[in-house]
């Protein structure tokens, strides 16, 4: 009887410790609200959004560079570039993340499309930044339907198309000239015929150049700074922090000539994103300054600097 009471006491004590640890872990996330899209009434081309409201207690911060990447998620869905807003209030960092999806394909008989789960990654800004913590955005699904029912639609042309007057050889020649012209134009604009993930600074340069028509406010500046951070992360194949720049330059020596400029940029962004009471006399990067930095990195990336 005494042995059984001792075992029960031990199990209760272990359960108490586990509960205490769980409360301590959950205390990092002060709020996590996920607004999922409606689950019905979509057709091809329609867009829908997920809105995530996240509040992290100090000193924990979200790793914006590890948000889901823009691009095709499945045969049916495409994800646009995530939009993130953040502000610091009462010692906590508030994030508003918008994930926009578009239905790009539907087949007959498909009634539901799975919207995948995503993982929010955050860490202690003052501790071990390589120790990542996760918060799950659960998967969901949306109901879809085709625009028309092929079985009830009898479509046919009014008349047979007329034959082209040109020979096949002429068509091949015109198509070849057009293709060569497009490749040449792409090379002059981006340095490579197509944008690929192997050229992150070239992609960042294009994104920043397309922002020239926008008003240069805090939202635009924040988006531009995050775009450049993403280019550094993709180049290093990991998240780059200001404290780890020595490792970055050791692994990517060709960027060493820009060491002073890059260190100044990372120091500025640390103050911009995480120091609420930053000195108003600090240099504020203009869009032209950021484009110049990315252009220099792009030239090194191409091997022409």
C-alpha positions as CSV (number, residue, x, y, z in Angstrom):
1,X,0.0,0.0,0.0
2,X,2.8,2.4,0.9
3,X,4.6,1.5,-2.4
4,X,1.5,2.3,-4.4
5,X,1.1,5.7,-2.6
6,X,4.7,6.5,-3.3
7,X,4.2,5.8,-7.1
8,X,1.1,7.9,-7.2
9,X,2.9,10.8,-5.5
10,X,5.8,10.5,-8.0
11,X,3.5,10.6,-11.0
12,X,1.6,13.6,-9.7
13,X,5.0,15.4,-9.2
14,X,6.1,14.7,-12.7
15,X,2.8,15.8,-14.1
16,X,3.1,19.1,-12.2
17,X,6.6,19.7,-13.7
18,X,5.4,19.0,-17.2
19,X,2.4,21.3,-16.8
20,X,4.8,24.1,-15.4
21,X,7.1,23.6,-18.4
22,X,4.2,23.8,-20.8
23,X,3.0,27.0,-19.3
24,X,6.4,28.5,-19.5
25,X,6.7,27.6,-23.2
26,X,3.3,28.9,-24.0
27,X,4.1,32.2,-22.3
28,X,6.3,33.2,-25.2
29,X,3.2,33.5,-27.4
30,X,0.8,36.0,-25.8
31,X,-1.7,35.8,-28.6
32,X,-2.2,33.8,-31.8
33,X,-5.4,34.4,-33.8
34,X,-5.9,32.8,-37.2
35,X,-8.6,34.0,-39.6
36,X,-9.1,31.1,-42.0
37,X,-10.9,31.7,-45.4
38,X,-14.5,30.7,-46.0
39,X,-14.8,27.1,-47.0
40,X,-17.1,27.3,-50.0
41,X,-18.0,29.1,-53.2
42,X,-14.7,29.4,-55.1
43,X,-13.9,29.1,-58.8
44,X,-10.7,29.1,-60.9
45,X,-9.0,32.5,-60.6
46,X,-10.5,33.4,-57.2
47,X,-8.3,34.6,-54.4
48,X,-8.6,34.2,-50.7
49,X,-6.6,35.2,-47.6
50,X,-5.4,33.9,-44.3
51,X,-4.9,36.6,-41.6
52,X,-2.6,35.7,-38.7
53,X,-2.4,37.9,-35.6
54,X,0.6,37.0,-33.5
55,X,1.8,38.7,-30.3
56,X,5.2,37.6,-28.9
57,X,6.4,38.5,-25.5
58,X,9.8,40.2,-25.2
59,X,12.5,39.2,-26.2
60,X,11.0,36.7,-28.7
61,X,10.8,37.8,-32.3
62,X,9.4,36.3,-35.5
63,X,11.8,35.1,-38.2
64,X,10.2,36.8,-41.2
65,X,12.7,35.2,-43.5
66,X,11.2,31.8,-42.8
67,X,7.7,32.6,-43.8
68,X,6.3,30.4,-46.6
69,X,7.8,31.3,-49.9
70,X,5.9,32.9,-52.8
71,X,5.1,30.5,-55.6
72,X,3.1,27.4,-56.5
73,X,2.0,25.3,-53.6
74,X,0.2,22.5,-55.4
75,X,-1.4,21.7,-58.7
76,X,-4.3,23.9,-57.6
77,X,-2.9,26.7,-55.5
78,X,-0.4,29.6,-55.8
79,X,0.8,31.7,-52.9
80,X,1.5,35.4,-53.3
81,X,4.4,37.1,-51.4
82,X,3.4,37.2,-47.7
83,X,2.7,40.6,-46.3
84,X,3.8,41.3,-42.7
85,X,3.2,44.3,-40.4
86,X,4.7,44.6,-37.0
87,X,4.7,47.0,-34.1
88,X,5.9,47.0,-30.5
89,X,3.5,47.8,-27.7
90,X,4.0,47.4,-23.9
91,X,7.1,45.2,-24.3
92,X,5.4,42.8,-26.8
93,X,5.8,42.6,-30.6
94,X,2.6,42.5,-32.5
95,X,2.6,40.9,-36.0
96,X,-0.1,40.9,-38.6
97,X,0.7,38.4,-41.4
98,X,-1.4,38.2,-44.6
99,X,-1.1,35.1,-46.8
100,X,-2.9,35.5,-50.1
101,X,-3.7,32.4,-52.2
102,X,-5.1,32.1,-55.8
103,X,-6.8,29.1,-57.3
104,X,-5.0,28.4,-60.6
105,X,-6.4,25.1,-61.6
106,X,-9.6,23.0,-61.2
107,X,-10.7,19.8,-62.8
108,X,-14.1,18.2,-63.2
109,X,-15.2,16.3,-60.1
110,X,-12.8,18.2,-57.7
111,X,-14.9,19.6,-54.9
112,X,-12.3,20.6,-52.3
113,X,-8.8,22.0,-52.4
114,X,-6.4,21.4,-49.5
115,X,-4.8,24.6,-48.1
116,X,-1.6,23.4,-46.5
117,X,-0.4,24.2,-43.0
118,X,2.5,26.6,-42.4
119,X,4.9,27.0,-39.5
120,X,5.7,30.3,-37.9
121,X,9.3,30.3,-36.6
122,X,10.5,32.6,-33.8
123,X,13.4,32.8,-31.4
124,X,14.9,34.7,-28.5
125,X,16.5,37.9,-29.8
126,X,18.8,38.1,-26.8
127,X,19.6,34.4,-26.5
128,X,20.5,31.5,-28.8
129,X,19.1,32.6,-32.2
130,X,19.8,29.2,-33.7
131,X,17.3,27.6,-31.3
132,X,14.1,27.9,-33.2
133,X,10.6,27.7,-31.8
134,X,7.5,27.0,-33.9
135,X,3.8,27.9,-34.0
136,X,1.5,26.0,-36.3
137,X,-0.9,27.5,-38.7
138,X,-3.2,24.5,-39.2
139,X,-4.3,23.2,-42.6
140,X,-7.8,23.8,-44.0
141,X,-9.7,23.3,-47.3
142,X,-12.0,25.3,-49.5
143,X,-14.9,24.2,-51.7
144,X,-14.5,24.7,-55.4
145,X,-16.5,24.2,-58.6
146,X,-15.9,24.5,-62.3
147,X,-17.2,27.4,-64.3
148,X,-19.3,25.2,-66.6
149,X,-20.3,21.5,-66.7
150,X,-18.6,20.0,-69.8
151,X,-21.1,17.2,-70.0
152,X,-23.9,19.8,-70.5
153,X,-22.1,22.1,-72.8
154,X,-21.9,21.4,-76.6
155,X,-19.2,23.8,-77.9
156,X,-18.1,23.9,-81.5
157,X,-16.6,26.4,-83.9
158,X,-18.8,28.2,-86.3
159,X,-16.5,27.5,-89.2
160,X,-13.2,25.7,-90.0
161,X,-10.3,28.0,-89.4
162,X,-8.6,29.2,-92.6
163,X,-5.1,27.9,-93.3
164,X,-2.2,30.3,-92.8
165,X,-0.8,31.6,-96.0
166,X,2.8,31.2,-94.8
167,X,4.9,28.0,-95.1
168,X,5.9,26.1,-92.0
169,X,9.5,27.2,-92.6
170,X,8.5,30.8,-92.3
171,X,6.6,30.2,-89.1
172,X,9.6,28.4,-87.6
173,X,11.9,31.3,-88.6
174,X,9.5,33.9,-87.0
175,X,9.2,31.9,-83.8
176,X,12.9,31.5,-83.5
177,X,13.6,35.2,-84.0
178,X,10.9,36.0,-81.4
179,X,12.4,33.6,-78.9
180,X,16.0,34.9,-79.4
181,X,14.7,38.5,-78.9
182,X,12.9,37.6,-75.7
183,X,16.0,35.8,-74.3
184,X,18.2,38.8,-75.2
185,X,15.8,41.2,-73.5
186,X,15.7,39.0,-70.4
187,X,19.5,38.9,-70.2
188,X,19.8,42.6,-70.5
189,X,17.2,43.2,-67.8
190,X,18.1,40.5,-65.3
191,X,21.5,39.2,-66.3
192,X,20.1,35.7,-66.9
193,X,17.3,34.6,-69.3
194,X,14.9,33.8,-66.4
195,X,14.6,34.6,-62.8
196,X,15.7,31.7,-60.7
197,X,16.2,30.9,-57.0
198,X,20.0,30.7,-57.7
199,X,20.2,34.5,-58.1
200,X,18.6,36.0,-54.9
201,X,20.2,39.5,-55.2
202,X,19.1,39.7,-58.9
203,X,15.5,38.9,-57.8
204,X,15.7,41.4,-54.9
205,X,17.0,44.1,-57.3
206,X,14.0,43.6,-59.6
207,X,11.5,43.7,-56.7
208,X,13.0,46.9,-55.3
209,X,13.2,48.5,-58.8
210,X,9.4,47.9,-59.1
211,X,8.8,49.9,-55.9
212,X,10.0,53.2,-57.4
213,X,6.4,54.3,-58.1
214,X,5.3,53.7,-54.5
215,X,5.4,56.3,-51.7
216,X,8.4,55.7,-49.5
217,X,6.8,55.3,-46.1
218,X,7.5,52.9,-43.1
219,X,5.5,50.1,-44.7
220,X,7.4,50.3,-48.0
221,X,10.8,50.6,-46.2
222,X,10.0,47.6,-44.0
223,X,9.1,45.5,-47.0
224,X,12.3,46.5,-48.8
225,X,14.5,45.8,-45.9
226,X,12.9,42.3,-45.5
227,X,13.4,41.6,-49.2
228,X,17.2,42.3,-48.8
229,X,17.4,40.1,-45.7
230,X,15.7,37.3,-47.6
231,X,18.4,37.7,-50.4
232,X,21.1,37.3,-47.8
233,X,19.4,34.3,-46.2
234,X,19.0,32.6,-49.6
235,X,22.6,33.3,-50.5
236,X,23.8,31.8,-47.2
237,X,21.2,29.0,-47.1
238,X,20.4,30.0,-43.6
239,X,19.3,33.0,-41.5
240,X,22.0,35.7,-41.4
241,X,22.2,37.8,-38.2
242,X,24.4,40.8,-37.5
243,X,26.3,38.8,-34.9
244,X,27.0,36.0,-37.5
245,X,28.4,38.3,-40.3
246,X,31.9,37.0,-39.7
247,X,30.7,33.5,-40.6
248,X,28.9,34.9,-43.7
249,X,32.1,36.6,-45.0
250,X,34.2,33.5,-44.2
251,X,31.8,31.3,-46.3
252,X,31.2,33.9,-49.1
253,X,34.6,35.7,-49.4
254,X,33.6,37.5,-52.7
255,X,31.3,39.8,-50.7
256,X,34.2,41.0,-48.4
257,X,34.8,44.2,-50.4
258,X,31.3,45.3,-49.3
259,X,31.9,44.2,-45.6
260,X,31.6,47.8,-44.2
261,X,28.5,48.6,-46.2
262,X,26.8,45.3,-45.3
263,X,27.7,45.6,-41.6
264,X,26.2,49.1,-41.5
265,X,23.0,47.8,-43.2
266,X,22.6,44.9,-40.7
267,X,23.3,47.3,-37.7
268,X,20.6,49.7,-39.1
269,X,18.0,47.0,-39.6
270,X,18.5,45.6,-36.1
271,X,17.8,49.1,-34.7
272,X,14.9,49.6,-37.1
273,X,13.0,46.4,-36.3
274,X,13.9,45.8,-32.7
275,X,14.7,49.2,-31.1
276,X,11.5,51.1,-30.5
277,X,13.3,54.2,-29.2
278,X,15.9,54.3,-32.0
279,X,17.8,57.6,-32.5
280,X,15.8,59.7,-34.9
281,X,19.1,61.2,-36.1
282,X,20.2,57.8,-37.4
283,X,20.7,57.6,-41.1
284,X,17.4,56.5,-42.8
285,X,18.0,54.5,-45.9
286,X,16.3,55.8,-49.0
287,X,15.0,53.4,-51.7
288,X,17.9,54.6,-53.9
289,X,20.4,53.6,-51.2
290,X,18.9,50.1,-50.9
291,X,18.8,49.6,-54.6
292,X,22.4,50.6,-54.8
293,X,23.4,48.1,-52.1
294,X,21.5,45.3,-53.8
295,X,22.9,46.2,-57.2
296,X,26.5,45.9,-55.9
297,X,25.6,42.5,-54.3
298,X,24.0,41.5,-57.6
299,X,27.1,42.3,-59.6
300,X,29.2,40.2,-57.2
301,X,26.6,37.5,-57.5
302,X,27.1,37.6,-61.3
303,X,30.8,37.6,-61.0
304,X,31.3,41.0,-62.8
305,X,32.4,43.0,-59.7
